[in-house]
């Protein structure tokens, strides 16, 4: 029987570390918290970065998942985490893992030359017909419908079908709102997207040049 965190996590990349004000490029970023799971009961929130588990430094999300999976059901563990630049502690009580879990994809970070971090990306408001056509996990919001080959967004791991939930920690639920947050971005700015990819929630940092 394996322990279960009850949250989705991903590794810290240099752009993510910068925007989350982390002292080091290490840890596990919480991208989604499941209702009534271990993480929610411990008070973890989206955007938290777990940096230690029972005093042991966490280098990446895989290490955290392994430590949780190896823990006894019902055992209690101390987490050190960074939230909005400040260090917090949380007590995590391990729950049993469900029998089926969706494997989380991870976004790669690289760069390509462009005039704006989101140049070459086509967004559209999600409608019921579009959701059916693209097999989207939601029926509203903003979806990526096309990405120019060689763009920064493509190099950073953004994909058609990704549903945008946030841009630079600002909630997005329509194209007009996304545009409002995206227009002021300069070519050298960082665009931090939180996306839903077929039910997997993840951060994708797109660093301008």
N, C-alpha and C positions, 0 to 999 in steps of 0.2 A: 504494500500500500504506500503510495507516494504522497508527500505533502504538496500543498497547492497554495500559491500566493494569492490568487483571486484578483490578479491585475495583469495587464499587458505591459511589457517593458521593452526598451530598446537601448542600445549602446550610446554613450556620449561621443559625439564628434566634435572637432574644434569649433565649428560654427555654433553648434548647440551649446557647448560649454561657454562660449562668449555671451550668448543672449540670455542664458540662465545664470550668469554671473558665478560660474564655478571656479574654484581655485585650481583644479586639475582636470585634465581630460580623462576622467574615469568615473565609474559609477553606473547605475541603471536608472534610466528615466522612466517614470510611470506615465504611460500614454492613455490608459483606460483602467477604471476601477469597477469591478463587478459588484452588483448589489448583494449585500449580506455576506460577502466573502471575507476572507481573512484580512485583506488589505483595507477594505472599507471599515471593518470593525476596529482596525488599528488607527484609523484616522488618516490614511494615506489619500492624497489627492492627485489629480492629473497635473503633471509638471513637476512633481516631487522627484528628487534625485536621491536614490538610496546609495550611500557611500560606505556604510559599514553594517555588518551583520554579526551581532555578538562580539563587537570589537575587531572583527576581521575586515580589512579593506576590501571593498567590492570594486573590481576592475571593469566588469562589463555585466550585461544582463544575463548572459549564459551562466556566469558564476553564481549570481543570485538565485536563478532558477534551480541550479543544481543543489545549492545549500538548503533551499526550502524543500526540494523533492526528497532529500536525504534525512530530513527532520522527522521526528516521531509525531504522529497525529496527536493534537492537544498540547504539544510542547510550546513553551513561551520563549520568545527571542526578542532581544533589543535591537532595533534598527536606528541607525543615525542617518538622517536625511537632510538635504538642503532644500529649502522652500523660499523662493523670492530672496535669495542671497543670504538667508539666515539658517543656522544649524538647529535642527529639532531632533527629538527622540520619540520613538513610538514602540509600543509593545505589541508584537505580532504573535497571535496564537494560531498555530498551524492547523488547517483543515485538510480533509481528504480530497485528493484530486478527482474531478469527474472522469468518467470513463472515456469520454471523447473530448478532445480539445482541438481547436483550430490552430494550426501552426502559424506563428506570426512571421510575416515577411520583414526584412530589414532593408532600409534604403541606403544606397551607397552615396557618398559625397565626393564629387569631383567638379570640374569646371569646364566651361566652354565660353567663348567670347560672345558677348551680346550687349545691347544698350540698356537693358533693364533686367533685373533678376527673373521677371515673369514674361519676358519677351518670347514670342513663339508659342505661347500657350493659349489655346482656345477654351474658354469657359462657357457654360450655359446653365440656365436655371433648370433644375430637375423637374420634369413633369411626369405624370403617370405613364404616358406612352413612351417617353424617353427612358424611364426607369425599366420598363419591360424590354425595350429594344436593346439596352446596354446591360441588362441583367444586374441592375444596381441594388444594393442592400437597403436603400431608402427611397422614399417617394417625394422628397423635397430637399432643397438645399442647392448647392452649386457643384457641378461636375466638370471634370476635365474631359473635353471631347476630342481634342487633337493636340499634338505637341510637335513642333518643328524639329526635324532631325538636326543634331548638332547644337541645340540650344542648351543653355545652362540648366533649365528645368529637366530636360531629358538626361543630361549627364548626372544630375543630382538624384535621379531615381523616380521622378514623378511619372505617372503613367495615365493614359486615357482610361476613364472609368473611375479614377480616384475622386471621391466626394470630399470637397474642402469643408472642414468644420471651423477652422480658425486660420487667421493670417496675423502673425506676430502677436499672438496671445489675445487677439480680438475675435469675438464670435462672428461667424459668417453664415447667413442663411439665405442670401440672395445674391445675384450677380451685381446688383447696384451697390450693395454694402461692400462686397469684395472690391469693387472698383474704387470706392471711396477710400479704402485703406491702401490699395495698391498704387493709386495715382501719385501720391507724394513720394514714393520710393525713388531713390537716386540709383544710378547705375552701379555704385559701389556698395549699396545697402544689402542687408541680409533679409530675405523673405523666409520666415519660418512658417511652414504650412503644417497644420494638423489635418490628416486625411483619414477617411474611412475607405479601406480597400477590401471590398468583399467581406466586411465584418471585422477586419483587422484594423485597429486604430494605431497610427504611427505618425511621428514627426518627420518631416522632410525639410531640411535646411537648404535653401538655394542662395548661395553667396554670390553677390555681384562682384564685378571686377573693376 
